[in-house]
Amino acid sequence: MKLALLAIAAILVAIAGVEVALRLLFGFGNPPLYVADDTIGYRLAPNQQVRRFGNRIAINRYSMRGPAIAPTPAPQTLRILLLGDSIANGGWWTDQAATLSARLETALAPLPEVGGQTPEVLNASANSWSPRNELAYLEKYGTFGSWGVVLLINTDDLFGTAPTGIPVGRDRNYPAQKPLLALQEVLARFRKQPPIPELQAIHQEGGDRVGIILDAIRRIQAITVAADGHLILAMTPLLREVEPPGPRDYEIVARQRLTAFAAAEAIPYIDFLPQFQQVENPQALYRDHIHLNGEGYSLVTTEITAQIQARLAPPATP
């Protein structure tokens, strides 16, 4: 009996040790949480701070990745609103200080065009958002008095479906509450996730999805201009687009439509595909098939900063 009790005690101690290690070393058991939203679909739950794999993640009251902010910028502040999906957000694999918004703040600060103002780059983003979600976010919260809005999309976003809160609390990538144990979260990663029929139906949405996305960008432009702001549009490619044979036929058509649309609407547009293709080893820009690593973020930061700088520069005197 004693041996059995000792064995049980040893097992419990081992489990407790693993639980503590998973929490302290990796942040399991404390994932970033999401909330469903009637118009946006879903967003990161407000007012949370977690650490995953050593990376700090802070979400403010407006579901932005970043510190608390005032509804309007302080005097002598150059406020810019970055809208996007997981690429803009950075996810659990990016520390707060290494996000694109933080990089942009650092890059903008010394520019003479900034005129000594303090750059403040807000980061309103979430995994798998498309311009349809981002438009709904702007309609709900506005531009927060930003000088400009940077809309960062990727090729997949051109085919985004209608915003929905269905994944929240049902898809393990969009948890609505903390798991009881870190072990519980880890073990769930090894189980095949059952399909969500309602979500599958939304993913099969027909019609001209690209046209709907372009209309969402048009409306984002209208909201930005109405708030006396400037819109900058940028799109990063998938890794397979950068490597031979390049984008698929339907992606080429969608890209052409976006380029023509941006020109017709006079929206400054950065297409990163040609630049990424010029890199000797494009894989060095990515952490996976879609998300960028530090080197990829550096390239994107440089180009967006240059576009902001050009918009800030006073017009040439005739």
Buried (B, 14 or more C-beta within 10 A) or exposed (E): EEEEEEEEEEEEEEEEEBBEEBBEEBBBBBBBBBBBBEEBBBBBBEEBEBBBEEBBBBBBEBBBBBEEBEEEBEEEBBBBBBBBBBBBBBBBBBBBEBBBBBBBBEBBEEBEBBEEBBBBBBBBBBBBBBBBBBBBBBEBBBBBBBBBBBBBBBBBBBBBBEBBBBBBBBBBEBBBEBBEBBBEBBEEEEEEEEEBEEBEEBEEEEEEBBEBBBBBBBBBBBBBEEBEBBBBBBBBBBBBBBEEEEBEEEBEEBBEBBEEBBEEBEBBBBBBBEBBBEBEEBEEBBBEEBBBBEBBBBBBBEBBBEBBBEBBEEEEEE
